[in-house]
Amino acid sequence: MNLPADPFFVKRENIKESETEIVEVWLESLKAHVYTEKGLICKNLWETPIYRYISTIAKNPPYGDINIYVGYHNVVRDRFNPEDDHTVKKALELFISLKDNGYDKNNLIVIYKDGKIIRDGQNRAAILYYLYGDIIIKALKVNR
């Protein structure tokens, strides 16, 4: 796997509890990593492939424009991470779960770098932003 050396890729199980804290953040203040032809960049939640995909469901029920999500993850698998396992089915299940059950505070979105960049949970964050707008959520901040 040819991934850049960045704390973003530190495995969650390797993070010590003393390196974390629970914080409250506005969703709109968060940035998500997105792969592009130029590599990995940070984007606003509403610019992510999951948000762009989910926003098409209302216009084209029940699945929306799956090409947005499938196409993006095909590029990720081909060029950056062959182990990427994101699928439209998983995206829809997550969307329905968050819509029906809300944000699971036992499975917090993980942020780092001054609490602005999502390390884990960008799909959840983008879907929450789509469903509820700029709300405050609890997140697990990694202080490394």
C-alpha positions as CSV (number, residue, x, y, z in Angstrom):
1,M,0.0,0.0,0.0
2,N,1.5,3.4,-1.0
3,L,0.1,5.8,1.6
4,P,1.8,9.0,2.8
5,A,3.5,9.2,6.2
6,D,1.0,11.2,8.1
7,P,-0.5,10.9,11.6
8,F,-3.9,10.6,9.9
9,F,-2.9,7.0,9.2
10,V,-2.0,6.0,12.7
11,K,-4.1,3.0,13.7
12,R,-6.8,3.9,16.2
13,E,-5.8,1.1,18.5
14,N,-2.3,2.5,18.7
15,I,-3.5,5.8,20.3
16,K,-3.1,6.1,24.0
17,E,-6.0,7.4,26.1
18,S,-3.6,10.1,27.5
19,E,-3.2,11.4,24.0
20,T,-6.9,12.1,23.6
21,E,-9.7,14.3,24.9
22,I,-13.4,14.7,24.2
23,V,-14.2,18.1,22.6
24,E,-17.2,19.8,21.2
25,V,-16.9,21.0,17.6
26,W,-19.1,22.6,14.9
27,L,-19.4,20.3,11.9
28,E,-18.7,23.2,9.6
29,S,-15.3,23.8,11.2
30,L,-14.1,20.3,10.2
31,K,-12.1,19.3,7.1
32,A,-12.0,15.8,5.5
33,H,-9.2,14.1,3.6
34,V,-10.1,13.5,-0.1
35,Y,-7.9,11.9,-2.7
36,T,-7.4,13.8,-6.0
37,E,-5.2,13.4,-9.0
38,K,-2.7,15.5,-7.0
39,G,-2.9,13.3,-3.9
40,L,-4.5,13.8,-0.6
41,I,-6.1,17.2,0.2
42,C,-8.4,18.6,2.8
43,K,-11.9,19.7,1.8
44,N,-15.0,21.0,3.5
45,L,-17.6,18.3,4.4
46,W,-20.0,19.5,1.7
47,E,-17.3,19.0,-0.9
48,T,-16.6,15.3,-0.1
49,P,-17.7,12.4,-2.3
50,I,-20.0,11.0,0.4
51,Y,-21.8,14.4,0.8
52,R,-22.1,14.9,-2.9
53,Y,-23.5,11.4,-3.3
54,I,-26.0,11.5,-0.4
55,S,-27.3,14.8,-1.7
56,T,-28.4,13.2,-4.9
57,I,-30.7,10.6,-3.2
58,A,-33.7,13.0,-2.8
59,K,-33.4,13.9,-6.5
60,N,-33.0,10.3,-7.7
61,P,-34.5,7.9,-5.1
62,P,-33.8,5.4,-3.7
63,Y,-30.1,5.2,-4.5
64,G,-29.1,8.6,-5.9
65,D,-26.3,9.0,-8.4
66,I,-24.1,6.1,-7.3
67,N,-21.5,7.0,-9.9
68,I,-20.2,9.8,-7.7
69,Y,-19.4,7.5,-4.9
70,V,-18.4,4.4,-6.9
71,G,-16.2,6.4,-9.2
72,Y,-14.4,8.1,-6.4
73,H,-13.7,4.8,-4.5
74,N,-12.6,3.1,-7.7
75,V,-9.9,5.8,-8.1
76,V,-8.9,5.4,-4.5
77,R,-8.6,1.6,-4.9
78,D,-6.7,1.9,-8.2
79,R,-4.3,4.7,-7.3
80,F,-4.0,5.0,-3.5
81,N,-5.4,2.2,-1.4
82,P,-6.3,-1.2,-2.8
83,E,-7.8,-2.2,0.5
84,D,-10.4,0.5,0.4
85,D,-13.7,-1.2,1.2
86,H,-16.2,1.6,0.9
87,T,-19.4,0.6,-1.0
88,V,-22.7,2.3,-1.9
89,K,-24.4,-0.3,0.3
90,K,-22.4,0.7,3.3
91,A,-22.9,4.4,2.6
92,L,-26.7,3.9,2.4
93,E,-26.7,1.8,5.6
94,L,-24.8,4.5,7.4
95,F,-27.1,7.3,6.0
96,I,-30.2,5.4,7.2
97,S,-28.6,4.6,10.6
98,L,-27.7,8.2,11.2
99,K,-31.1,9.4,10.0
100,D,-33.0,7.0,12.1
101,N,-30.8,6.7,15.2
102,G,-28.7,9.9,15.2
103,Y,-25.0,10.2,16.2
104,D,-23.7,7.4,18.3
105,K,-21.8,9.0,21.1
106,N,-20.0,5.7,21.8
107,N,-18.5,5.8,18.3
108,L,-17.1,9.3,18.1
109,I,-15.7,11.0,15.1
110,V,-11.9,11.3,15.6
111,I,-10.1,14.6,14.8
112,Y,-6.5,15.8,15.0
113,K,-4.3,18.7,14.0
114,D,-5.8,21.5,16.2
115,G,-9.2,19.7,16.0
116,K,-9.9,20.7,12.5
117,I,-9.1,17.6,10.4
118,I,-11.1,14.3,10.6
119,R,-8.9,11.2,11.2
120,D,-11.8,8.8,11.3
121,G,-15.5,9.3,10.6
122,Q,-15.6,11.7,7.6
123,N,-18.5,9.8,6.1
124,R,-20.4,10.1,9.4
125,A,-19.6,13.8,9.7
126,A,-20.6,14.6,6.1
127,I,-23.9,12.7,6.5
128,L,-24.6,14.5,9.8
129,Y,-23.9,17.8,8.1
130,Y,-26.2,16.9,5.2
131,L,-29.0,15.8,7.6
132,Y,-28.7,18.5,10.3
133,G,-26.5,21.3,9.1
134,D,-23.9,23.0,11.2
135,I,-24.5,21.4,14.6
136,I,-22.1,20.9,17.5
137,I,-21.0,17.3,18.1
138,K,-18.7,15.6,20.6
139,A,-15.5,14.3,19.0
140,L,-12.4,12.5,20.1
141,K,-9.4,14.8,19.6
142,V,-6.0,13.1,19.2
143,N,-3.3,15.3,20.6
144,R,-0.3,14.1,18.6
